[in-house]
Amino acid sequence: MTETSTDFAPADAASLHSPVIAWFDEHARDLPWRRPEAGAWGVMVSEFMLQQTPVSRVLPVYEQWLARWPRPADLAAEASGEAVRAWGRLGYPRRALRLHGAAQAITERHGGDVPSDHAQLLALPGIGEYTAAAVASFAYGQRHAVLDTNVRRVLARAASGIQYPPTATTAAERKLARALLPDDEETAARWAAASMELGALVCTARNEACARCPIAAQCAWRLSGKPAHTGPARRGQTYAGTDRQVRGKLLAVLREAHAPVGQSALDAVWHEPVQRARALDGLVADGLVEPLAEGMYRLPG
């Protein structure tokens, strides 16, 4: 099969659903956002935090966040800078601003309840195609194709016979994911969670554990001899010495201070003045840092 193949008959798709869901029933991790008490808000918070961030780093911040802001209105009532402060060292702190903006919109437009309608979820600030589908599926049990990196890798291997999916989600991938969705909502939502967990724990990017995979016997990539990736080279993200690292160091100073911080305190965290100034300018432009008079800075008020 090629990466654009979507020639899956219903019987083929069903042969994947049952073993993957049965595996999930036995091996799924007990994560707080999967528990009934998490509710739609807990699911949404987890989806923002888990983007490009491992579960182990998210867990403590998630627990603290929900303890402090158990409902969207609780977060909306605080300054956006408090969201950035509580985000800690999860990385990509603009996600904190986007989650704060979504909480405000939920409070203003939906009476403080995360909407169940997919279109209304998609209309919230900071909510894209993936997050809207994930919340609708995981929180409300709806039938949507939920395509994160893990799911895309499972489908690429099991259905399309290639080692890795394309760098960005394609129309062919969306078509394939929809073709593979179970017909009834409950099973579709379970399939979404199960295929994601399979990619996270078994069908991993490196050192995949085919011997533990419930669909190894049907996997197109494995059956074709596990051909090596032929697309663009997959490069790991670097961090040390990048503007991202400098931004993180500058934000750390501001998170730990509960009063405006002077330029000298920010200068002390990075030796290279041009890169430091560029990183600080970027934080200001992104709305993560607010400049004040006399060279003082703070998290957004």
N, C-alpha and C positions, 0 to 999 in steps of 0.2 A: 504493500500500500504506500501511497505517497502522502506527503503532509497535508494535501488538500482533499484526501479521500473522505467522503461522508457516506459511503455505500454500506451503511449498517441497516440491516432489516430489523424489525422489532424483536424477532426471536434472538438475533445476535446480541442486541442490547440487553435483553432480559437475562442472557447467560452471564453477563457481567454483574448485573444488579444484585442478585441473590448472594453469591459468594462474598462480594465486597461488603454488603450490609451485614451479613452473618459474621464476617471477620470483625467489623466495627463493633457489633454488639458485644463481642468478647474482649476486644483489645483497646477500645477507645479510652483515651486518658480522661480522668475525672478532673475537668477544668471548670472553674467557677462560672464562666459565662455559658456553660452548657447545662447548668442546673436550672430547674424551673424558676427558682426565686430570682434569678438574674434579670428576667424580664427583657423587654425590647431595648431598654436603655443600657442595660448591662451588655447585651450583645453588641449594640452600636459602639459603646466605649471600647470593647475588646477589638472590634474590627479596625478602629482607628489606630489603636496601639500596636496591633500585630503586623501592620504594614512594614515590611522590611526589618522586623524586629523579632527575635526568638521568644518563645513562650517563657523561658526561664527569666528573662529580663522584664517581661511584661507583668508577670504574676504579682510581685509586691506592689508595683505602682497601681495596678488595677484595683487591688484590694483597698489601698489607701484612698484612691479616687472615689470609689463607690461608697466608702464609709463617710467621706466628706460631702460628696454630692450625689446622694442616692436617686435624685430625679433631675431631669434637664433644667427645671426651674431653679434648682439650687445652684447649679453652675452658672446659669444665665444671670443670676443676681450678683455675681462677683465680677470684679474687673478681669479682663482677658489676661492681664499679667499674672494673676494668681493661677490660671490654667497653665501658663508657661512655667511658672515656678514649680507647680506640682508635677509637671511632666518629667522633671528631673533629667536624668541622663539617658532617656529612651532614644534620643536622636530624632532628627527631622522634626524640630519643635514647631514648625508651621502647622503640623497636625493638631497641636494643642489649640492654636488659634481657630482652626477650622472646626474642631469639635465644639469649642465655645460658641462660634457663630451658629452652628447647627442647633445647639441647645437654646440659644436665643430665638431662633426661628421656630423651633418646636413649641416654645413657651408662648410666642406671639400668635402663631398661626393655628396651632393644634391643641391649645389648652393644656400644654405641658406633657402630652402623651405622644410618644414616638408613633408616627402614622404607620398604618399597615399597608396602605395603598402604595404600590411600587412607584407610580408616577409622582406621588407626593413626596416619597423618600428621595427620589432623584432630583426633585426641585429644591431640596434643602442645600444650603451652602456647604461646600466641602464634601458633598456626597457624589460619588461617581457611579459608573455602571456597576462595578464590582460590589461596592459597599451597599448600594440599594438592593441588589439581588441577594446579598448575604443576609442582610437584616430581614428582608421579607421571607427568606427561606428559613433561617435558623431561629428567628424570633416568632414568626407567624405561620410556619409550616407550609409556605406557598411553593408553587412549582416554578422555579427559575433556574437557569443555567448559571452556576456560581463558578467563575473562572479565575481562581487565583493561580499562583505559580505552581503549586503542588498538583492541583487538578489538571492544569494544562500539561504537565509532565506525564501524569498517568495516562491521559488521553492520547498524547503524542506516541507513547510507547505501546500501550495496549491496543489502540485502534488504528493509528497511522503508521506504526512500524519505524518510527524515528526516535533517536535517543533524547533529543531536546526539542521543545517547541520553538517557534520563532521568537525573536527578541521582544516584539510587541504582539499583542493579541490580534489575530487576523479574522476576517469575515469567515474564512473556512473553518477556523477553530470554533467560532460561535455557532456556525451551522451544525458542525459535528456534535458539539455539546448539547444543542437542542434536540438533535436526532437521538441522542442517547438517554434523554430524560425519561424516567418512568412516567406513565400516563397519569397516575393518581398523585395528588399533592403530597400526601403523607410519605409515600415511598420516594417521591422525587426529592423532598427535603432531606430524607434520611440518606439517600444516595449522594447528595451534595456534600453532606458532612462526612460520609464514609470515604468517598473518593479523595477528599481533601486530607483526611487523616492517613490514608494509605500512602499518599505522596509524601507526607511529613515523616512517617515512621518506617516505611518499607521501600517504596519506589523513590528513593532519595536521589538528589542530583549526582552524588558520587557514592560509590560502594553500595549500590542497590542490593537489597536482600531478596533476590528472586526465590530462594528456597522457602521463604516465609510468605510469599505472595499468594493470595487466594485465587488469583487469575493468571498465574504463571503459564499454565497449560494453554491459555487462549491468547497470550500476549503476542501481538504481531511482531514487535521488535525482538523479543526473545526467540520466537520461532524462525525468524529470518537470520539468526546468528548474531544478534546484537551489533548491527553495523555501526561503526563510529560516526559521530557527528560530522557532517560535511559543510555546515553553514559557517557563518563568521565565527572567529575565535571568541570563546566565552571568557572574558577577563573578570577576575574578582575585583571588587571595589577596594581601592586603597583609601587609607584614612590618615596615617601619620604624615604630618607636614602639609596637609591640604587646608584649603580655606574652611572646610567643614570642621576640622580639628580646632582651628583658631576660633571660629564662631562658637564652638562648644565651650572653649575655655572662657571666652568673654561672657557668655550667658551664665556660666557657673558662678562667676563673681556677682552678677546681678541677682541671680536666684538666691544666693546666700545672704545678700544684703536686704534689709527691710527699710532702707532709706536710699535716696539717690547716691550714686557712686561717681567719684571724680575720675577725670581722664587718667590721672597717674596710676590709679588702682587697676585700670584696664591695661595700661601700657606695660604693667609689671608681668602680665601673664604670657606675653609673646615677644620675642626679641626682634623680629623683623618688622620695622615700622610701616612699610608700604603694604605688606600683606595684612598686617593688623588693621590698618585703616580701611582697607578694602573689605575685610570681613565685618568690621563694625558698620560701615556704610550699607553693606548688604542686609545686616540685621535690622537697621533702621528702615530701609526700603521695604523689607518684608513685614514690618509692623511688629517685630519682636522686641525692639528696643525703642524707647522714647527719649529723644534728646531734650535736655532742659537748658536753661540759661547758665552761663558761666562754666561751660564745659562739663556739666553733670548729666548723668544718664540713669534711667530706671527701666524696669519692665513696664509694658503699656498699662496705663491707668484705666 
